[in-house]
Amino acid sequence: MNVEITKEFIEILSERIKEQNAKVVKEMLEGLHPADIAELFDELSTKDQAFVIDLLENETSADILLELEEDDRKKILHTFSAKEIANEVINEMDTDDAVDIINELSDRKKVEVIAQIEDKEQAKEIVELLRYDEDTAGGLMGKELIKVNKDWSVITAVKQMRKQAEDLEEVFSIYVVDDDDILLGTLSLKKFLTTSANTKVEDVYNSKIQYVNIDTPDMEVAKVIEKYDLYEVPVIDELKRLVGVITVDDVLDVIREEAEENYQLAAGITQNVDSDDGILKLTKARLPWLMIGMLGGLGAASIMSGFESALEKYTILLMFVPLIQSTAGNVGIQSSAIVVQGLANGSIKGGILKRLGKEFLLGLLNGLGIALVVLLITHFVFGTTYYVSMTICIALVAVIINAAIIGTFIPIFLNGRGVDPAVSTGPFITTSNDIIGVFIYFMIAKAILGF
Amino acid sequence: MNVEITKEFIEILSERIKEQNAKVVKEMLEGLHPADIAELFDELSTKDQAFVIDLLENETSADILLELEEDDRKKILHTFSAKEIANEVINEMDTDDAVDIINELSDRKKVEVIAQIEDKEQAKEIVELLRYDEDTAGGLMGKELIKVNKDWSVITAVKQMRKQAEDLEEVFSIYVVDDDDILLGTLSLKKFLTTSANTKVEDVYNSKIQYVNIDTPDMEVAKVIEKYDLYEVPVIDELKRLVGVITVDDVLDVIREEAEENYQLAAGITQNVDSDDGILKLTKARLPWLMIGMLGGLGAASIMSGFESALEKYTILLMFVPLIQSTAGNVGIQSSAIVVQGLANGSIKGGILKRLGKEFLLGLLNGLGIALVVLLITHFVFGTTYYVSMTICIALVAVIINAAIIGTFIPIFLNGRGVDPAVSTGPFITTSNDIIGVFIYFMIAKAILGF
């Protein structure tokens, strides 16, 4: 069962691979799951990885390749000819995975590989799947499924299923179609276990099923699978014909990727990067937001310099700029995170005005709480005058309310315009809060202190 | 198939429910999936919700209750007696869901409900499951599974499976055990479709399977299911006996919750809240971090006031504090987000020193890029002296490197100590960067400008 992968095991294995000791390496990898072998690849050079892939059976190699990071996979496949990719890799994969791999190849190699696929049925299916947008149901689905005709008896269905099952790794659902291939429903395996052989499929299938259309966006597919607790969902085309099936494991990736993307955007990272990516790629993903933040900082400086003469008298005000800004920044991030998340999991309902009203109240409540503490600390610890303390506190309440409303409004506004609301979070909201916050602060100071 | 739920439909339905028109409401809800009915509940009062739950068949009602938010479910169940909960709700559920519901009840009601469960076998299983920690495999698993003895023939296995399948909603895997109930492997449904009736189970089952232990943490379970692309994973106890099974839909919730929690923590929200939660609950989740941020702002003010006499000469330095701080804050969030995410999805490997070295380089690169732009802008636009511009730029590079290293080190350090690294992100890292950043800035100013 589960093989214990110790540090020692990895060390010995790496040694043997470097020695290109085919026999021992093969033996050592014998009992391992492809996903575990893929993990070991992190410790190996591309050359050694290619050696292992070459060494193992095609089916295992294909599974390993699927588990690797895209960059690593590309490097290995680069060492393979189109014919090898077609016969040793693509041939062993489900169509949806095969399409993902082919999509990663250069345009020229793509054509070559497809031309080399021996199973003409599979080639046809792959060409069909390549037509669909990666981010839709068509791009996620595989062609591997079991379907039976509604007019068959259960015993005929079983025979056909056995035939169809040969190409499949695992069987979860049996789809029922009519003569035109139109999806009617499913025959659960349970029904199949408990029904007598002569019953007609028509009489026992379940017609209340969930499906998605070929052009449904991948996030919608994920929502359907999550909402109805499905293991797989059938995909139909414009004529309601059954054209493929999407399994929950494909959707797991979609869910995790979306959550990671939102998180990264909120943290000011513009491309999907990994901690193991190169310094140049990481810089490219991080520098743009830092530049925007920098412009925000310079913008704040420019606002302050506009009040220069007044500030000579009230230098103390400048010391509380960080307080104003960090508070505004934190409130903005909190508000936007809650909204972005609510939009992502579909829990945001009701009018925008009601929501903004609520954020106003929330900001007022939080603002008053913080302002009270700040009032006491500035006056008694920093020894600021009553007017200066009041300026700081009123400004705090104002910027908190402002940040809460901006943080709520922008994501909802963008979402309504069809823009991913996640792009608005993080540095973007923080930066605009920085500038507006400083401006509000000094305007209030001007009003109270009269400079 | 999919019923179109229009705004009009919802309005008419709400009307009929308010009129307590049982017959029409029942008809209208007939073709709907419980998950869809649960969504409609957002528009109804608790009284109306209870009316619908009462009206529908127990099985549908139980499914609806499972789909509701915890708060709504509690309110409805509050209107039910222990006997009703046991017979009309718990009785219809899989054991894992039943346990989740029972865990939400008050201690007194918990005991009453369990006493009322008529199916003594189910009651026994629920009591067993209640013993396990909610965040472990034991807390996630259900007892519903199909198991066959290795010594049976396939035909005997089929007969037994049919019997066991009656209690199950759906069949995905058939588990093979020995006389002591020790898990040996699985019999795939495909094998079962393609093997002759007299073959012994022992000869055809697959022994290379993944499993988890009863005390495996839920996040680990999710990782196993994701890594090996499983639909369900069996759970074994200390004696390696098969005690339950965890399905992928339970794990979907764990994955989404973890991603949301990390995101919320990074955004400075300390409790799992929803945009629809009350103002008090939202304040409780948001105020603590704002207070920490406030202390950071006051801390920065206190550091600056330590340089007061020097600042009278160089007031201009204060104007660039927001620039220093927001840059440091953004870098810190970026670095920590990448590390936290890498720790969550298991892609962080290799020594900490190497990683810190990389962040140092990355910080240096980003820092020099930004400093160059700032040098030009401050000198030519703001007209600062050469020395002041140099001060700002050198401080920028220093705080960026510092923020990158802190942002990387703290999550890895916490993770090594068994603390969830996500708590360190967001306001926490921002706040410490705020204070340290200002300190570095003024120390560099002191060295260069010599005040």
Chai-1 contact restraints between the chains, C-beta under 6 A:
chainA,res_idxA,chainB,res_idxB,connection_type,confidence,min_distance_angstrom,max_distance_angstrom,comment,restraint_id
A,A35,B,K227,contact,1.0,0.0,6.0,A-B,restraint_1
A,A35,B,Y228,contact,1.0,0.0,6.0,A-B,restraint_2
A,D42,B,K349,contact,1.0,0.0,6.0,A-B,restraint_3
A,R162,B,L193,contact,1.0,0.0,6.0,A-B,restraint_4
A,R162,B,T194,contact,1.0,0.0,6.0,A-B,restraint_5
A,A165,B,K190,contact,1.0,0.0,6.0,A-B,restraint_6
A,A165,B,L193,contact,1.0,0.0,6.0,A-B,restraint_7
A,V171,B,L189,contact,1.0,0.0,6.0,A-B,restraint_8
A,V171,B,K190,contact,1.0,0.0,6.0,A-B,restraint_9
A,L189,B,V171,contact,1.0,0.0,6.0,A-B,restraint_10
A,K190,B,A165,contact,1.0,0.0,6.0,A-B,restraint_11
A,K190,B,V171,contact,1.0,0.0,6.0,A-B,restraint_12
A,L193,B,R162,contact,1.0,0.0,6.0,A-B,restraint_13
A,L193,B,A165,contact,1.0,0.0,6.0,A-B,restraint_14
A,T194,B,R162,contact,1.0,0.0,6.0,A-B,restraint_15
A,E226,B,L252,contact,1.0,0.0,6.0,A-B,restraint_16
A,K227,B,A35,contact,1.0,0.0,6.0,A-B,restraint_17
A,Y228,B,A35,contact,1.0,0.0,6.0,A-B,restraint_18
A,D229,B,D249,contact,1.0,0.0,6.0,A-B,restraint_19
A,Y231,B,Y231,contact,1.0,0.0,6.0,A-B,restraint_20
A,V248,B,V248,contact,1.0,0.0,6.0,A-B,restraint_21
A,D249,B,D229,contact,1.0,0.0,6.0,A-B,restraint_22
A,L252,B,E226,contact,1.0,0.0,6.0,A-B,restraint_23
A,A259,B,A259,contact,1.0,0.0,6.0,A-B,restraint_24
A,E260,B,Q341,contact,1.0,0.0,6.0,A-B,restraint_25
A,Y263,B,Y263,contact,1.0,0.0,6.0,A-B,restraint_26
A,A267,B,I333,contact,1.0,0.0,6.0,A-B,restraint_27
A,A267,B,Q334,contact,1.0,0.0,6.0,A-B,restraint_28
A,A267,B,A337,contact,1.0,0.0,6.0,A-B,restraint_29
A,G268,B,N330,contact,1.0,0.0,6.0,A-B,restraint_30
A,G268,B,Q334,contact,1.0,0.0,6.0,A-B,restraint_31
A,I269,B,Q334,contact,1.0,0.0,6.0,A-B,restraint_32
A,D274,B,S347,contact,1.0,0.0,6.0,A-B,restraint_33
A,S275,B,I338,contact,1.0,0.0,6.0,A-B,restraint_34
A,S275,B,G342,contact,1.0,0.0,6.0,A-B,restraint_35
A,S275,B,I348,contact,1.0,0.0,6.0,A-B,restraint_36
A,I279,B,L361,contact,1.0,0.0,6.0,A-B,restraint_37
A,I279,B,L362,contact,1.0,0.0,6.0,A-B,restraint_38
A,L282,B,L362,contact,1.0,0.0,6.0,A-B,restraint_39
A,T283,B,L365,contact,1.0,0.0,6.0,A-B,restraint_40
A,R286,B,Q334,contact,1.0,0.0,6.0,A-B,restraint_41
A,L287,B,N366,contact,1.0,0.0,6.0,A-B,restraint_42
A,L290,B,N330,contact,1.0,0.0,6.0,A-B,restraint_43
A,L290,B,N366,contact,1.0,0.0,6.0,A-B,restraint_44
A,L290,B,I370,contact,1.0,0.0,6.0,A-B,restraint_45
A,G293,B,S326,contact,1.0,0.0,6.0,A-B,restraint_46
A,G293,B,T327,contact,1.0,0.0,6.0,A-B,restraint_47
A,G293,B,N330,contact,1.0,0.0,6.0,A-B,restraint_48
A,M294,B,I370,contact,1.0,0.0,6.0,A-B,restraint_49
A,G296,B,S326,contact,1.0,0.0,6.0,A-B,restraint_50
A,G297,B,P322,contact,1.0,0.0,6.0,A-B,restraint_51
A,G297,B,L323,contact,1.0,0.0,6.0,A-B,restraint_52
A,G297,B,S326,contact,1.0,0.0,6.0,A-B,restraint_53
A,L298,B,I377,contact,1.0,0.0,6.0,A-B,restraint_54
A,A300,B,P322,contact,1.0,0.0,6.0,A-B,restraint_55
A,A301,B,M319,contact,1.0,0.0,6.0,A-B,restraint_56
A,A301,B,F320,contact,1.0,0.0,6.0,A-B,restraint_57
A,M304,B,M319,contact,1.0,0.0,6.0,A-B,restraint_58
A,S305,B,M319,contact,1.0,0.0,6.0,A-B,restraint_59
A,T315,B,T315,contact,1.0,0.0,6.0,A-B,restraint_60
A,L318,B,L318,contact,1.0,0.0,6.0,A-B,restraint_61
A,M319,B,A301,contact,1.0,0.0,6.0,A-B,restraint_62
A,M319,B,M304,contact,1.0,0.0,6.0,A-B,restraint_63
A,M319,B,S305,contact,1.0,0.0,6.0,A-B,restraint_64
A,F320,B,A301,contact,1.0,0.0,6.0,A-B,restraint_65
A,P322,B,G297,contact,1.0,0.0,6.0,A-B,restraint_66
A,P322,B,A300,contact,1.0,0.0,6.0,A-B,restraint_67
A,P322,B,Q325,contact,1.0,0.0,6.0,A-B,restraint_68
A,P322,B,D434,contact,1.0,0.0,6.0,A-B,restraint_69
A,L323,B,G297,contact,1.0,0.0,6.0,A-B,restraint_70
A,Q325,B,P322,contact,1.0,0.0,6.0,A-B,restraint_71
A,S326,B,G293,contact,1.0,0.0,6.0,A-B,restraint_72
A,S326,B,G296,contact,1.0,0.0,6.0,A-B,restraint_73
A,S326,B,G297,contact,1.0,0.0,6.0,A-B,restraint_74
A,S326,B,D434,contact,1.0,0.0,6.0,A-B,restraint_75
A,T327,B,G293,contact,1.0,0.0,6.0,A-B,restraint_76
A,N330,B,G268,contact,1.0,0.0,6.0,A-B,restraint_77
A,N330,B,L290,contact,1.0,0.0,6.0,A-B,restraint_78
A,N330,B,G293,contact,1.0,0.0,6.0,A-B,restraint_79
A,N330,B,P427,contact,1.0,0.0,6.0,A-B,restraint_80
A,I333,B,A267,contact,1.0,0.0,6.0,A-B,restraint_81
A,Q334,B,A267,contact,1.0,0.0,6.0,A-B,restraint_82
A,Q334,B,G268,contact,1.0,0.0,6.0,A-B,restraint_83
A,Q334,B,I269,contact,1.0,0.0,6.0,A-B,restraint_84
A,Q334,B,R286,contact,1.0,0.0,6.0,A-B,restraint_85
A,A337,B,A267,contact,1.0,0.0,6.0,A-B,restraint_86
A,I338,B,S275,contact,1.0,0.0,6.0,A-B,restraint_87
A,Q341,B,E260,contact,1.0,0.0,6.0,A-B,restraint_88
A,G342,B,S275,contact,1.0,0.0,6.0,A-B,restraint_89
A,S347,B,D274,contact,1.0,0.0,6.0,A-B,restraint_90
A,I348,B,S275,contact,1.0,0.0,6.0,A-B,restraint_91
A,L361,B,I279,contact,1.0,0.0,6.0,A-B,restraint_92
A,L362,B,I279,contact,1.0,0.0,6.0,A-B,restraint_93
A,L362,B,L282,contact,1.0,0.0,6.0,A-B,restraint_94
A,L365,B,T283,contact,1.0,0.0,6.0,A-B,restraint_95
A,N366,B,L287,contact,1.0,0.0,6.0,A-B,restraint_96
A,N366,B,L290,contact,1.0,0.0,6.0,A-B,restraint_97
A,I370,B,L290,contact,1.0,0.0,6.0,A-B,restraint_98
A,I370,B,M294,contact,1.0,0.0,6.0,A-B,restraint_99
A,P427,B,N330,contact,1.0,0.0,6.0,A-B,restraint_100
A,D434,B,P322,contact,1.0,0.0,6.0,A-B,restraint_101
A,D434,B,S326,contact,1.0,0.0,6.0,A-B,restraint_102
